[in-house]
Every structure is written in C-alpha cells, then in structure tokens.
Amino acid sequence: MPVAVDAMGGDSPLSIQLEGAVRAANELGIEVVLVGQETQIKDRLKNMPHSANKVRIVHCEEMVEMHESPSQALRQKKRILQSVLRWTFTSVERLTLL
C-alpha cells in the first residue's frame, strides 16, 4: 500500500519529507507518493538516489497554508482535492494519507 506524503508541508518543506520518503522507499521498499509542486519535488529528488518505481509524484498546484482553515481551504481551493482524488481513483491501489 503506498503512503502519501505532503512534500510541501511542515517547517522545512521539501527537505525532511523527501529525505524520509526516499529513505523509506530505499531501505524498507515502501511505495511513496509525494504530493506537491512537481517541478520543485523533481528538482530536489535529482540529488537523491531512489527508484522511480517506489517514489512517485502527484502534482498539486494549490496548497493549504498554515493560517488557513483546512475545511475552508478544501472548499475554496478545489484543485488540491482534485489532484489527490484523480490519482487515487485512477489507481487500483489503496492510499494511506499522512
């Protein structure tokens, strides 16, 4: 079962999240789905050895900022949810969101 990781979240986006995701994929064989700005994620992943079969990216144009209410952001920023749902429903795999 793949694990989805918000690559853009936290205090230091695109660092600890990507390091942990790549490490989990490489050392534990876990399939990881990184959700966020695709070009930024790809740029950071260039310097991290990983298997493209184990680490995938779901592009998301919009983000929920720290000051925003999550429920309100999902109502107003439809593309956030659409990005994740598009991947989830076109995949036969189950998804665990972290």
Sequence and secondary structure as in RCSB ss.txt:
>XXXX:A:sequence
MPVAVDAMGGDSPLSIQLEGAVRAANELGIEVVLVGQETQIKDRLKNMPHSANKVRIVHCEEMVEMHESPSQALR
QKKRILQSVLRWTFTSVERLTLL
>XXXX:A:secstr
  EEEETT SSSTTTHHHHHHHHIIIII   EEEEE HHHHHHHHTTS   TTTEEEEE S    TTS HHHHHH
H HHHHHHHHHHHHH SS  EE 
